[in-house]
Amino acid sequence: MRALLESYDSELASNEYSPQLSKRVKEAEEVLQRTQSHNTEMEAQLSKAQQETGVLKLQLQKAELELETVKKQLVPAADSSSLVNKEEVNILRQKIEDLERDRQRLEEQNNILEMRLERHNLQVGTKLPSN
């Protein structure tokens, strides 16, 4: 874009002032301004997507940690069935199933966000103006 503007400047210098050249320079400046505005908007969207991905990853890690804790509690409970009644075991199993569903949902959301981020990066790469 800069090379294009510099070529306009050199044309202006060699051909003196021309309304047509002035119009072309203004059009080029408008295109540059729109492109910069678009880039700023896309960077903001990218930043937001990265933040959402980070939050989902933290939620996923938390759910996995809680799942592991429940699994560790369930194993001794099964071994000492005389101490724990069947209702408590069923509650723990239900909690494990809930956590597995939460983990799977968060993982799917994370994958969706990662695909959106990748698609966004590809779109930004293809929409950049050529010099």
N, CA, C and O of each residue as an XYZ file, in Angstrom:
524
protein
N       0.835     -1.177      0.000
C       0.000      0.000      0.000
C       0.881      1.242      0.000
O       0.600      2.214     -0.701
N       1.950      1.202      0.791
C       2.869      2.348      0.863
C       3.524      2.591     -0.494
O       3.681      3.735     -0.919
N       3.903      1.512     -1.169
C       4.525      1.660     -2.489
C       3.545      2.305     -3.459
O       3.940      3.121     -4.292
N       2.278      1.946     -3.356
C       1.262      2.525     -4.215
C       1.133      4.024     -3.953
O       1.056      4.820     -4.888
N       1.112      4.399     -2.677
C       1.019      5.822     -2.336
C       2.258      6.585     -2.792
O       2.163      7.718     -3.263
N       3.421      5.951     -2.647
C       4.649      6.621     -3.094
C       4.656      6.791     -4.610
O       5.169      7.784     -5.127
N       4.082      5.814     -5.323
C       4.014      5.963     -6.781
C       3.080      7.107     -7.147
O       3.335      7.829     -8.110
N       2.010      7.278     -6.396
C       1.119      8.419     -6.616
C       1.860      9.728     -6.367
O       1.715     10.690     -7.122
N       2.660      9.754     -5.294
C       3.431     10.964     -4.991
C       4.390     11.295     -6.131
O       4.519     12.455     -6.524
N       5.053     10.284     -6.655
C       6.004     10.550     -7.739
C       5.272     10.995     -9.011
O       5.771     11.838     -9.757
N       4.081     10.421     -9.252
C       3.297     10.860    -10.408
C       2.862     12.308    -10.233
O       2.873     13.087    -11.187
N       2.486     12.659     -9.026
C       2.088     14.040     -8.766
C       3.253     14.992     -9.008
O       3.085     16.073     -9.571
N       4.409     14.578     -8.583
C       5.585     15.432     -8.751
C       5.944     15.578    -10.234
O       6.334     16.658    -10.677
N       5.813     14.502    -10.989
C       6.219     14.570    -12.392
C       5.127     15.153    -13.290
O       5.448     15.780    -14.299
N       3.881     14.973    -12.965
C       2.791     15.456    -13.811
C       2.090     16.680    -13.239
O       1.032     17.078    -13.726
N       2.669     17.266    -12.222
C       2.074     18.389    -11.503
C       0.758     17.942    -10.877
O       0.493     16.744    -10.782
N      -0.042     18.867    -10.462
C      -1.285     18.546     -9.775
C      -2.351     18.110    -10.774
O      -2.577     18.762    -11.794
N      -3.005     16.980    -10.452
C      -4.049     16.465    -11.333
C      -5.231     16.044    -10.458
O      -5.033     15.282     -9.511
N      -6.433     16.505    -10.732
C      -7.601     16.100     -9.942
C      -7.815     14.586     -9.968
O      -8.246     13.997     -8.977
N      -7.515     13.971    -11.091
C      -7.680     12.521    -11.186
C      -6.727     11.808    -10.231
O      -7.119     10.856     -9.556
N      -5.487     12.261    -10.172
C      -4.510     11.647     -9.259
C      -4.912     11.897     -7.812
O      -4.785     11.015     -6.962
N      -5.389     13.083     -7.544
C      -5.828     13.410     -6.194
C      -6.966     12.481     -5.774
O      -6.991     12.011     -4.637
N      -7.889     12.217     -6.666
C      -9.008     11.313     -6.389
C      -8.500      9.901     -6.122
O      -8.977      9.232     -5.205
N      -7.542      9.448     -6.913
C      -6.973      8.103     -6.728
C      -6.267      7.986     -5.386
O      -6.349      6.951     -4.724
N      -5.573      9.046     -4.983
C      -4.881      9.038     -3.690
C      -5.908      8.959     -2.561
O      -5.726      8.198     -1.611
N      -6.975      9.733     -2.658
C      -8.017      9.697     -1.631
C      -8.653      8.314     -1.552
O      -8.902      7.805     -0.459
N      -8.915      7.711     -2.694
C      -9.490      6.362     -2.720
C      -8.544      5.359     -2.061
O      -8.979      4.494     -1.300
N      -7.266      5.479     -2.353
C      -6.274      4.575     -1.753
C      -6.215      4.780     -0.246
O      -6.111      3.812      0.508
N      -6.280      6.024      0.195
C      -6.268      6.313      1.628
C      -7.514      5.759      2.306
O      -7.432      5.251      3.424
N      -8.661      5.849      1.647
C      -9.891      5.296      2.205
C      -9.808      3.776      2.324
O     -10.227      3.196      3.325
N      -9.268      3.147      1.299
C      -9.090      1.691      1.342
C      -8.165      1.315      2.491
O      -8.434      0.362      3.222
N      -7.098      2.047      2.649
C      -6.157      1.777      3.734
C      -6.840      1.942      5.082
O      -6.657      1.112      5.973
N      -7.611      2.983      5.243
C      -8.284      3.231      6.519
C      -9.303      2.125      6.817
O      -9.394      1.662      7.953
N     -10.066      1.700      5.810
C     -11.035      0.611      6.011
C     -10.313     -0.687      6.369
O     -10.765     -1.442      7.229
N      -9.201     -0.934      5.710
C      -8.433     -2.154      5.991
C      -7.899     -2.135      7.419
O      -7.967     -3.140      8.126
N      -7.376     -1.007      7.833
C      -6.865     -0.895      9.200
C      -7.998     -1.064     10.213
O      -7.817     -1.713     11.244
N      -9.148     -0.492      9.930
C     -10.304     -0.630     10.808
C     -10.745     -2.085     10.891
O     -11.047     -2.593     11.970
N     -10.778     -2.743      9.750
C     -11.153     -4.159      9.710
C     -10.157     -5.007     10.501
O     -10.556     -5.894     11.256
N      -8.875     -4.737     10.329
C      -7.840     -5.474     11.063
C      -8.008     -5.296     12.562
O      -7.874     -6.258     13.319
N      -8.299     -4.077     12.999
C      -8.490     -3.813     14.423
C      -9.675     -4.603     14.958
O      -9.608     -5.177     16.044
N     -10.759     -4.628     14.192
C     -11.942     -5.381     14.594
C     -11.644     -6.875     14.672
O     -12.051     -7.546     15.620
N     -10.939     -7.389     13.682
C     -10.609     -8.821     13.667
C      -9.675     -9.184     14.821
O      -9.802    -10.262     15.404
N      -8.745     -8.302     15.153
C      -7.854     -8.554     16.284
C      -8.638     -8.598     17.582
O      -8.337     -9.415     18.452
N      -9.636     -7.739     17.732
C     -10.476     -7.753     18.931
C     -11.260     -9.056     19.021
O     -11.376     -9.639     20.099
N     -11.797     -9.515     17.896
C     -12.526    -10.784     17.880
C     -11.603    -11.950     18.198
O     -11.985    -12.870     18.922
N     -10.403    -11.915     17.665
C      -9.427    -12.961     17.941
C      -9.081    -12.994     19.420
O      -9.017    -14.066     20.021
N      -8.862    -11.844     19.999
C      -8.537    -11.757     21.419
C      -9.672    -12.325     22.266
O      -9.433    -13.062     23.222
N     -10.907    -11.977     21.910
C     -12.063    -12.480     22.648
C     -12.152    -14.007     22.539
O     -12.414    -14.688     23.530
N     -11.937    -14.533     21.350
C     -11.991    -15.986     21.142
C     -10.895    -16.686     21.945
O     -11.117    -17.758     22.508
N      -9.712    -16.073     21.992
C      -8.619    -16.664     22.770
C      -8.952    -16.663     24.263
O      -8.652    -17.627     24.966
N      -9.565    -15.594     24.742
C      -9.962    -15.534     26.149
C     -11.011    -16.601     26.454
O     -10.924    -17.287     27.472
N     -12.001    -16.740     25.572
C     -13.037    -17.756     25.771
C     -12.423    -19.156     25.779
O     -12.804    -20.003     26.587
N     -11.483    -19.390     24.886
C     -10.812    -20.684     24.842
C     -10.065    -20.948     26.145
O     -10.105    -22.056     26.679
N      -9.386    -19.925     26.649
C      -8.665    -20.074     27.920
C      -9.600    -20.390     29.067
O      -9.295    -21.245     29.899
N     -10.740    -19.710     29.125
C     -11.719    -19.958     30.190
C     -12.245    -21.382     30.094
O     -12.361    -22.074     31.105
N     -12.566    -21.820     28.875
C     -13.075    -23.184     28.702
C     -12.026    -24.236     29.068
O     -12.352    -25.279     29.634
N     -10.779    -23.952     28.743
C      -9.718    -24.901     29.107
C      -9.598    -25.005     30.623
O      -9.417    -26.100     31.156
N      -9.697    -23.874     31.322
C      -9.635    -23.904     32.786
C     -10.824    -24.670     33.369
O     -10.664    -25.445     34.313
N     -12.019    -24.453     32.805
C     -13.194    -25.181     33.282
C     -13.024    -26.678     33.037
O     -13.389    -27.501     33.877
N     -12.473    -27.017     31.891
C     -12.247    -28.420     31.564
C     -11.263    -29.050     32.550
O     -11.491    -30.158     33.036
N     -10.178    -28.349     32.842
C      -9.204    -28.863     33.804
C      -9.826    -29.040     35.180
O      -9.568    -30.030     35.865
N     -10.643    -28.080     35.578
C     -11.308    -28.160     36.880
C     -12.238    -29.360     36.928
O     -12.256    -30.094     37.916
N     -13.019    -29.566     35.857
C     -13.939    -30.701     35.803
C     -13.174    -32.024     35.822
O     -13.590    -32.977     36.481
N     -12.054    -32.081     35.096
C     -11.257    -33.309     35.091
C     -10.669    -33.592     36.470
O     -10.631    -34.743     36.906
N     -10.214    -32.554     37.153
C      -9.664    -32.724     38.501
C     -10.740    -33.203     39.465
O     -10.508    -34.098     40.277
N     -11.919    -32.599     39.365
C     -13.019    -33.015     40.238
C     -13.429    -34.450     39.931
O     -13.752    -35.216     40.839
N     -13.415    -34.813     38.651
C     -13.744    -36.182     38.252
C     -12.749    -37.174     38.851
O     -13.134    -38.214     39.385
N     -11.480    -36.838     38.755
C     -10.456    -37.714     39.343
C     -10.639    -37.855     40.849
O     -10.483    -38.947     41.396
N     -10.965    -36.763     41.516
C     -11.187    -36.804     42.967
C     -12.357    -37.723     43.297
O     -12.277    -38.531     44.222
N     -13.433    -37.599     42.545
C     -14.604    -38.440     42.789
C     -14.280    -39.901     42.505
O     -14.705    -40.790     43.242
N     -13.522    -40.150     41.428
C     -13.145    -41.536     41.123
C     -12.310    -42.141     42.249
O     -12.490    -43.303     42.611
N     -11.388    -41.337     42.802
C     -10.563    -41.833     43.907
C     -11.403    -42.110     45.139
O     -11.116    -43.040     45.893
N     -12.435    -41.311     45.348
C     -13.326    -41.538     46.489
C     -14.193    -42.764     46.262
O     -14.547    -43.461     47.213
N     -14.536    -43.029     45.018
C     -15.413    -44.146     44.690
C     -14.712    -45.485     44.871
O     -15.335    -46.449     45.317
N     -13.434    -45.564     44.536
C     -12.697    -46.835     44.636
C     -12.651    -47.338     46.078
O     -13.000    -48.494     46.317
N     -12.232    -46.515     47.057
C     -12.257    -47.014     48.426
C     -13.684    -47.311     48.900
O     -13.896    -48.211     49.712
N     -14.645    -46.562     48.395
C     -16.031    -46.800     48.793
C     -16.489    -48.175     48.329
O     -17.207    -48.863     49.055
N     -16.093    -48.576     47.154
C     -16.475    -49.889     46.639
C     -15.790    -51.002     47.425
O     -16.373    -52.063     47.647
N     -14.537    -50.753     47.848
C     -13.795    -51.753     48.606
C     -14.383    -51.949     50.006
O     -14.390    -53.063     50.529
N     -14.854    -50.910     50.584
C     -15.395    -51.011     51.949
C     -16.900    -50.818     51.908
O     -17.436    -49.881     52.500
N     -17.567    -51.710     51.206
C     -19.008    -51.589     51.009
C     -19.784    -51.682     52.306
O     -20.924    -51.224     52.375
N     -19.191    -52.266     53.335
C     -19.878    -52.347     54.621
C     -20.004    -50.964     55.259
O     -20.900    -50.735     56.072
N     -19.087    -50.018     54.884
C     -19.125    -48.685     55.452
C     -19.983    -47.718     54.644
O     -20.532    -46.754     55.178
N     -20.086    -47.991     53.366
C     -20.812    -47.082     52.492
C     -22.029    -47.813     51.934
O     -21.919    -48.934     51.438
N     -23.173    -47.173     52.020
C     -24.358    -47.861     51.493
C     -24.478    -47.656     49.993
O     -23.781    -46.825     49.409
N     -25.356    -48.410     49.386
C     -25.499    -48.385     47.926
C     -25.976    -47.019     47.426
O     -25.627    -46.610     46.318
N     -26.749    -46.331     48.213
C     -27.247    -45.012     47.798
C     -26.103    -44.020     47.610
O     -26.098    -43.252     46.647
N     -25.144    -44.032     48.514
C     -23.989    -43.140     48.385
C     -23.161    -43.489     47.149
O     -22.669    -42.597     46.457
N     -23.009    -44.771     46.875
C     -22.279    -45.200     45.687
C     -23.005    -44.717     44.428
O     -22.375    -44.236     43.486
N     -24.326    -44.849     44.421
C     -25.098    -44.389     43.264
C     -24.983    -42.874     43.100
O     -24.901    -42.382     41.975
N     -24.977    -42.144     44.187
C     -24.821    -40.687     44.120
C     -23.459    -40.339     43.521
O     -23.352    -39.462     42.665
N     -22.428    -41.034     43.980
C     -21.091    -40.784     43.441
C     -21.022    -41.157     41.957
O     -20.405    -40.441     41.168
N     -21.631    -42.238     41.586
C     -21.640    -42.626     40.172
C     -22.360    -41.578     39.327
O     -21.904    -41.220     38.241
N     -23.479    -41.097     39.834
C     -24.220    -40.057     39.118
C     -23.369    -38.797     38.976
O     -23.375    -38.153     37.927
N     -22.648    -38.455     40.022
C     -21.789    -37.272     39.968
C     -20.678    -37.470     38.929
O     -20.336    -36.541     38.197
N     -20.129    -38.664     38.871
C     -19.104    -38.964     37.870
C     -19.691    -38.822     36.465
O     -19.071    -38.226     35.584
N     -20.873    -39.365     36.265
C     -21.511    -39.244     34.952
C     -21.775    -37.786     34.597
O     -21.573    -37.377     33.453
N     -22.222    -37.006     35.566
C     -22.460    -35.572     35.331
C     -21.162    -34.871     34.970
O     -21.119    -34.056     34.049
N     -20.110    -35.193     35.699
C     -18.822    -34.571     35.421
C     -18.288    -34.983     34.055
O     -17.691    -34.170     33.350
N     -18.498    -36.235     33.680
C     -18.077    -36.696     32.354
C     -18.828    -35.924     31.267
O     -18.235    -35.511     30.271
N     -20.138    -35.731     31.466
C     -20.915    -34.957     30.487
C     -20.422    -33.520     30.433
O     -20.283    -32.954     29.348
N     -20.154    -32.919     31.594
C     -19.631    -31.546     31.629
C     -18.286    -31.462     30.923
O     -18.035    -30.533     30.156
N     -17.421    -32.439     31.188
C     -16.114    -32.451     30.559
C     -16.251    -32.576     29.050
O     -15.564    -31.883     28.300
N     -17.131    -33.454     28.608
C     -17.331    -33.638     27.171
C     -17.904    -32.368     26.535
O     -17.470    -31.973     25.453
N     -18.861    -31.733     27.187
C     -19.456    -30.495     26.675
C     -18.398    -29.399     26.581
O     -18.321    -28.687     25.580
N     -17.583    -29.267     27.629
C     -16.534    -28.246     27.617
C     -15.493    -28.541     26.538
O     -14.990    -27.631     25.880
N     -15.183    -29.801     26.371
C     -14.223    -30.171     25.338
C     -14.768    -29.852     23.944
O     -14.030    -29.386     23.076
N     -16.060    -30.106     23.736
C     -16.677    -29.781     22.450
C     -16.687    -28.269     22.229
O     -16.397    -27.801     21.128
N     -17.019    -27.505     23.269
C     -17.002    -26.048     23.150
C     -15.599    -25.553     22.845
O     -15.411    -24.647     22.033
N     -14.623    -26.151     23.497
C     -13.239    -25.772     23.252
C     -12.852    -26.066     21.804
O     -12.203    -25.248     21.152
N     -13.252    -27.234     21.303
C     -12.951    -27.584     19.910
C     -13.623    -26.616     18.947
O     -13.024    -26.213     17.950
N     -14.860    -26.244     19.240
C     -15.569    -25.286     18.380
C     -14.837    -23.956     18.364
O     -14.639    -23.358     17.306
N     -14.435    -23.496     19.545
C     -13.717    -22.220     19.610
C     -12.373    -22.295     18.890
O     -11.969    -21.346     18.218
N     -11.694    -23.412     19.032
C     -10.419    -23.554     18.340
C     -10.623    -23.559     16.821
O      -9.812    -22.998     16.084
N     -11.710    -24.193     16.352
C     -11.988    -24.190     14.914
C     -12.346    -22.783     14.449
O     -11.921    -22.361     13.374
N     -13.129    -22.049     15.252
C     -13.481    -20.679     14.895
C     -12.230    -19.810     14.846
O     -12.081    -18.969     13.960
N     -11.334    -20.022     15.807
C     -10.101    -19.256     15.844
C      -9.239    -19.571     14.624
O      -8.656    -18.672     14.018
N      -9.163    -20.847     14.272
C      -8.374    -21.248     13.107
C      -8.990    -20.685     11.828
O      -8.273    -20.192     10.957
N     -10.331    -20.758     11.712
C     -11.020    -20.201     10.547
C     -10.789    -18.695     10.477
O     -10.575    -18.137      9.401
N     -10.837    -18.057     11.621
C     -10.606    -16.607     11.669
C      -9.192    -16.285     11.197
O      -8.991    -15.363     10.407
N      -8.226    -17.037     11.676
C      -6.838    -16.803     11.262
C      -6.674    -17.005      9.765
O      -5.934    -16.269      9.112
N      -7.366    -18.008      9.218
C      -7.288    -18.239      7.775
C      -7.952    -17.096      7.010
O      -7.442    -16.663      5.977
N      -9.075    -16.610      7.507
C      -9.763    -15.499      6.848
C      -8.913    -14.247      6.876
O      -8.820    -13.533      5.878
N      -8.293    -13.977      8.009
C      -7.438    -12.786      8.123
C      -6.274    -12.911      7.152
O      -5.884    -11.931      6.517
N      -5.724    -14.099      7.035
C      -4.596    -14.310      6.132
C      -4.972    -14.107      4.682
O      -4.157    -13.627      3.894
N      -6.187    -14.462      4.315
C      -6.595    -14.322      2.915
C      -7.154    -12.945      2.610
O      -7.230    -12.567      1.441
N      -7.547    -12.180      3.620
C      -8.143    -10.868      3.385
C      -7.155     -9.728      3.488
O      -7.521     -8.576      3.254
N      -5.920    -10.015      3.830
C      -4.939     -8.952      3.926
C      -4.689     -8.362      2.549
O      -4.541     -9.105      1.579
N      -4.638     -7.026      2.446
C      -4.389     -6.403      1.122
C      -2.972     -6.679      0.659
O      -2.037     -6.731      1.458
N      -2.829     -6.857     -0.646
C      -1.495     -7.096     -1.195
C      -0.826     -5.768     -1.443
O      -1.484     -4.778     -1.763
N       0.518     -5.747     -1.291
C       1.273     -4.491     -1.455
C       1.522     -4.169     -2.901
O       2.141     -3.151     -3.209
